[in-house]
Amino acid sequence: MTSNNDNIIDIKKESEHPESERLCMTRRNFLLMGAGTIVLSTMPGIVAAVKLIAKDYPRQEIISLKDLKKDQPIDFLYPPNNPSSSFFIVKLDEEAGGGVGPNNDIVSFSNLCSHMGGPLNGTYKASHKAIGPCPLHLTTFDLTRHGMVISGHATESLPQARLEISEGHIYAVGVTGLIYGQHDNLA
């Protein structure tokens, strides 16, 4: 008669085996490999999408730095040769995302709501550093945080003009975000 001990297979817990001796993949490794594969396979698409978000335009002088007053928005047309694309520039006197100047507090945004193109001219709220509400669906945007939505129906931030300062003058050099009414921000 054989002993029952001869037929016993030495079964150890998974954690007691070195990873190189395991016969199958753990759930954790499976998930990590799957997520890594998805990220790597979509990387070219992500890079292409990021390139579409920002559009460079010819450099356009907007205003002299000394002429820009705190909390007094100034309207201007941008991009060049596009009369339907109104933007505003404002000195917030508070650091802002995408801001330029000594205190990174000068920003510029589209005057058209990103939801349905409602006019935002004249709706700047200095005490909140916000613009809105849009007269169509009451969307309000935070100008210190790249024009992100505070409240309302819009799901996209306001398009922000990229600014540069040179020799005391402020220039617009491009737009980040899709300008309402344009399919690709081409002037």
JONOR-V654614 format. One record per residue. N is the residue number from 0. RES is the residue in three letters. SS is DSSP state (hx for helix, st for strand, lp for the rest). PSI is psi as a letter, one per 30 degrees, with the letter a starting at -180 (* if undefined). NEAR is the number of other C-alpha atoms within 12 Angstrom. Layout:
n/res/ss/psi/near
N/RES/SS/PSI/NEAR
N/RES/SS/PSI/NEAR
//
This chain:
n/res/ss/psi/near
0/MET/lp/k/5
1/THR/lp/l/7
2/SER/lp/k/7
3/ASN/hx/f/8
4/ASN/hx/f/9
5/ASP/hx/f/9
6/ASN/hx/f/8
7/ILE/lp/k/9
8/ILE/lp/k/8
9/ASP/lp/j/10
10/ILE/lp/k/9
11/LYS/lp/l/11
12/LYS/lp/l/10
13/GLU/hx/e/15
14/SER/hx/f/12
15/GLU/hx/f/12
16/HIS/lp/k/14
17/PRO/lp/k/11
18/GLU/hx/e/14
19/SER/hx/f/11
20/GLU/hx/f/12
21/ARG/lp/k/14
22/LEU/lp/f/10
23/CYS/lp/l/13
24/MET/lp/k/15
25/THR/lp/l/14
26/ARG/hx/e/10
27/ARG/hx/e/11
28/ASN/hx/e/13
29/PHE/hx/e/13
30/LEU/hx/e/13
31/LEU/hx/e/14
32/MET/hx/e/15
33/GLY/hx/e/14
34/ALA/hx/e/14
35/GLY/hx/e/14
36/THR/hx/e/13
37/ILE/hx/e/15
38/VAL/hx/e/15
39/LEU/hx/e/14
40/SER/hx/f/13
41/THR/hx/f/14
42/MET/hx/e/14
43/PRO/hx/e/13
44/GLY/hx/e/14
45/ILE/hx/e/15
46/VAL/hx/e/15
47/ALA/hx/e/12
48/ALA/hx/e/15
49/VAL/hx/e/14
50/LYS/hx/f/16
51/LEU/hx/f/19
52/ILE/hx/e/24
53/ALA/st/k/24
54/LYS/st/k/27
55/ASP/st/k/26
56/TYR/st/l/24
57/PRO/st/k/19
58/ARG/st/k/23
59/GLN/st/k/26
60/GLU/st/k/26
61/ILE/st/e/34
62/ILE/st/l/29
63/SER/st/k/20
64/LEU/hx/e/26
65/LYS/hx/f/14
66/ASP/hx/f/17
67/LEU/lp/k/26
68/LYS/lp/k/18
69/LYS/st/k/21
70/ASP/lp/g/27
71/GLN/lp/j/24
72/PRO/lp/k/34
73/ILE/st/k/28
74/ASP/st/k/24
75/PHE/st/l/29
76/LEU/st/k/26
77/TYR/lp/k/39
78/PRO/lp/l/37
79/PRO/lp/k/26
80/ASN/lp/g/15
81/ASN/lp/i/18
82/PRO/lp/f/12
83/SER/lp/g/22
84/SER/lp/j/31
85/SER/st/k/32
86/PHE/st/l/38
87/PHE/st/l/40
88/ILE/st/k/43
89/VAL/st/k/44
90/LYS/st/j/36
91/LEU/lp/f/35
92/ASP/lp/g/26
93/GLU/lp/k/27
94/GLU/lp/k/22
95/ALA/lp/l/28
96/GLY/lp/k/26
97/GLY/lp/g/28
98/GLY/lp/l/32
99/VAL/st/l/31
100/GLY/lp/l/30
101/PRO/lp/e/16
102/ASN/lp/g/16
103/ASN/lp/h/23
104/ASP/lp/g/30
105/ILE/st/k/43
106/VAL/st/l/49
107/SER/st/k/48
108/PHE/st/l/53
109/SER/st/k/46
110/ASN/lp/g/41
111/LEU/st/k/42
112/CYS/lp/k/44
113/SER/lp/f/37
114/HIS/lp/d/32
115/MET/lp/g/25
116/GLY/lp/g/30
117/GLY/lp/k/27
118/PRO/st/k/31
119/LEU/lp/f/34
120/ASN/lp/k/27
121/GLY/lp/g/22
122/THR/lp/g/28
123/TYR/st/k/31
124/LYS/st/j/22
125/ALA/lp/e/22
126/SER/lp/f/16
127/HIS/lp/f/20
128/LYS/lp/h/33
129/ALA/st/l/35
130/ILE/st/k/44
131/GLY/lp/l/37
132/PRO/lp/l/30
133/CYS/lp/k/32
134/PRO/lp/f/22
135/LEU/lp/e/20
136/HIS/lp/g/21
137/LEU/lp/g/25
138/THR/lp/k/34
139/THR/st/k/38
140/PHE/st/k/40
141/ASP/st/j/32
142/LEU/lp/f/44
143/THR/lp/f/35
144/ARG/lp/h/29
145/HIS/lp/g/33
146/GLY/lp/g/38
147/MET/st/l/30
148/VAL/st/k/29
149/ILE/st/e/27
150/SER/st/l/22
151/GLY/lp/a/24
152/HIS/lp/f/23
153/ALA/lp/k/28
154/THR/lp/f/19
155/GLU/lp/k/30
156/SER/lp/l/34
157/LEU/lp/k/45
158/PRO/lp/k/43
159/GLN/st/k/48
160/ALA/st/k/48
161/ARG/st/k/37
162/LEU/st/l/38
163/GLU/st/k/29
164/ILE/st/k/26
165/SER/st/k/19
166/GLU/lp/h/13
167/GLY/lp/g/17
168/HIS/st/k/21
169/ILE/st/k/31
170/TYR/st/k/33
171/ALA/st/k/36
172/VAL/st/f/26
173/GLY/st/l/34
174/VAL/st/k/39
175/THR/st/k/32
176/GLY/lp/l/32
177/LEU/lp/k/30
178/ILE/lp/k/38
179/TYR/lp/k/31
180/GLY/lp/f/22
181/GLN/lp/k/19
182/HIS/lp/f/12
183/ASP/lp/g/19
184/ASN/lp/g/27
185/LEU/lp/k/23
186/ALA/lp/*/22
//
